[in-house]
């Protein structure tokens, strides 16, 4: 299947002057044991706070700084997964029983991640291993909400998603899981 792709939109209440365009895509890798997610930002990259790579760790709170995010659920399920990918290589994975409730940290191997940056672009590519996530691995269709938090050099955060439904950014809103990925 070709990748499902879309442009991420800034939340109206957050600053984003450094970013001209923000796109994301998601696709199932052959032989269906990975989900590949890609993000691309175009703009004044030097005005974004993007930490360099180090020892990649699984850690909480990545969304407090620049962080790429993916929310995935098997079609029509209430439960969903959240994945966070930091430019530094740090990552997080959570399973929620329902919207913002019943959070667990599933045992899984680290996603393969690659972050690249140039003067006018940066890209994050992440491959999520599905073998440890049976509900996603066995789903015929996934619903995805791709999002990001971007921090500028002044410490201000902007919130990007496929869709926004409220006065404040809420990536956990199932109405923002607008990409469908056939497996």
C-alpha distance (Angstrom), angle and dihedral (degrees) to the residues before:
residue distance angle dihedral
X1 . . .
X2 3.81 . .
X3 3.79 116.1 .
X4 3.78 119.3 -86.7
X5 3.79 105.8 -126.7
X6 3.78 138.8 177.6
X7 3.76 143.9 160.4
X8 3.80 117.4 -97.6
X9 3.80 116.2 -130.4
X10 3.81 126.6 -145.3
X11 3.77 117.8 -118.9
X12 3.83 106.0 -108.0
X13 3.81 91.9 -124.8
X14 3.83 96.5 55.3
X15 3.83 130.8 78.8
X16 3.78 118.6 -115.5
X17 3.81 110.5 159.0
X18 3.83 94.2 137.5
X19 3.83 94.4 58.7
X20 3.80 120.2 76.5
X21 3.81 98.7 171.0
X22 3.80 134.2 6.1
X23 3.81 120.6 -171.8
X24 3.79 133.6 175.0
X25 3.78 137.2 -174.2
X26 3.78 138.3 -174.4
X27 3.80 132.0 -163.8
X28 3.77 141.1 163.5
X29 3.78 113.6 -110.1
X30 3.76 120.7 -135.2
X31 3.06 123.4 -81.6
X32 3.84 83.9 34.7
X33 3.80 96.5 -113.4
X34 3.83 96.7 111.3
X35 3.76 137.6 46.5
X36 3.81 113.2 -146.4
X37 3.79 118.3 -151.9
X38 3.80 123.5 -175.2
X39 3.79 131.6 -172.6
X40 3.81 127.6 -172.0
X41 3.80 127.7 -171.7
X42 3.79 122.8 -168.9
X43 3.78 121.8 -167.4
X44 3.79 141.6 61.5
X45 3.80 95.7 -15.1
X46 3.81 92.8 176.0
X47 3.83 87.2 67.7
X48 3.80 91.9 61.1
X49 3.80 124.6 83.6
X50 3.80 103.1 -126.9
X51 3.81 112.4 164.5
X52 3.80 117.2 -139.8
X53 3.76 122.6 -113.3
X54 3.76 122.6 -82.5
X55 3.76 135.7 149.9
X56 3.80 103.5 -25.2
X57 3.80 110.7 -126.2
X58 3.77 135.4 179.1
X59 3.79 104.3 -118.5
X60 3.80 144.4 154.7
X61 3.80 127.7 -120.3
X62 3.80 97.4 41.4
X63 3.82 90.0 136.9
X64 3.83 89.4 69.8
X65 3.83 88.4 78.4
X66 3.81 135.7 20.0
X67 3.79 106.1 -32.9
X68 3.81 136.8 154.7
X69 3.81 114.5 -139.8
X70 3.79 139.3 -165.0
X71 3.79 127.6 -168.7
X72 3.80 114.3 -164.5
X73 3.76 134.6 179.5
X74 3.76 136.4 167.1
X75 3.80 108.4 -103.6
X76 3.83 111.6 -73.5
X77 3.83 95.0 -1.8
X78 3.78 120.3 135.3
X79 3.81 92.6 -148.2
X80 3.80 117.8 77.3
X81 3.81 143.5 174.7
X82 3.80 127.4 -121.4
X83 3.80 121.4 -157.3
X84 3.81 125.8 -171.9
X85 3.81 123.7 -163.2
X86 3.82 120.0 -172.0
X87 3.82 123.4 -161.9
X88 3.82 86.4 -121.1
X89 3.81 90.1 64.2
X90 3.80 94.5 -106.2
X91 3.79 115.1 134.8
X92 3.79 144.9 -177.6
X93 3.80 136.0 -161.2
X94 3.79 128.0 -166.3
X95 3.80 136.9 175.7
X96 3.82 117.4 -149.6
X97 3.81 122.0 -162.6
X98 3.81 89.2 -151.0
X99 3.80 138.1 -18.0
X100 3.83 105.7 -30.4
X101 3.83 90.9 -27.6
X102 3.80 134.9 109.8
X103 3.80 96.6 17.3
X104 3.80 117.7 -168.0
X105 3.79 132.9 171.5
X106 3.81 106.3 -128.8
X107 3.79 118.9 -144.1
X108 3.78 107.0 -112.0
X109 3.78 140.9 137.1
X110 3.79 118.7 -94.4
X111 3.78 116.0 -87.3
X112 3.80 116.2 -111.7
X113 3.78 105.9 -110.0
X114 3.78 136.0 -175.8
X115 3.80 124.8 -176.2
X116 3.81 121.2 -170.0
X117 3.76 130.6 177.8
X118 3.77 137.1 -172.3
X119 3.79 133.3 174.5
X120 3.81 93.6 -82.6
X121 3.82 104.9 19.8
X122 3.77 144.9 34.9
X123 3.79 130.6 -167.1
X124 3.78 135.4 -161.9
X125 3.79 119.9 -164.3
X126 3.79 120.2 -175.1
X127 3.80 130.6 178.7
X128 3.80 114.3 -158.8
X129 3.82 114.3 -155.3
X130 3.80 106.2 -131.5
X131 3.80 97.0 -168.7
X132 3.83 91.1 87.3
X133 3.84 93.4 46.0
X134 3.82 106.4 63.8
X135 3.82 96.6 175.7
X136 3.82 89.8 59.2
X137 3.81 95.4 36.3
X138 3.82 92.8 54.5
X139 3.82 97.5 42.4
X140 3.79 118.2 110.1
X141 3.81 91.3 -153.8
X142 3.78 130.3 22.6
X143 3.77 126.2 -157.8
X144 3.81 112.0 -145.3
X145 3.76 134.6 -164.5
X146 3.80 109.3 -167.5
X147 3.78 116.1 -166.0
X148 3.80 145.6 149.3
X149 3.76 143.7 -158.6
X150 3.79 112.8 -142.5
X151 3.79 123.4 -165.8
X152 3.79 120.1 -156.4
X153 3.80 124.0 -147.0
X154 3.82 89.1 -95.9
X155 3.82 90.8 59.5
X156 3.83 95.6 -107.9
X157 3.80 116.6 140.7
X158 3.79 126.5 -140.3
X159 3.80 122.9 -166.2
X160 3.81 121.8 -141.4
X161 3.80 128.3 -173.1
X162 3.78 143.5 148.8
X163 3.81 87.5 -102.3
X164 3.80 139.3 -2.8
X165 3.79 122.3 -148.5
X166 3.81 106.4 177.8
X167 3.78 147.6 42.4
X168 3.82 88.3 -94.1
X169 3.79 128.1 42.3
X170 3.81 111.5 -96.3
X171 3.80 114.8 175.8
X172 3.84 89.8 179.2
X173 3.82 92.3 66.4
X174 3.84 105.3 114.0
X175 3.82 89.0 -146.7
X176 3.82 87.0 71.4
X177 3.83 93.7 57.3
X178 3.79 89.1 95.1
X179 3.82 104.1 147.4
X180 3.81 117.0 87.9
X181 3.77 117.5 -155.7
X182 3.80 117.7 -165.8
X183 3.79 113.6 -150.3
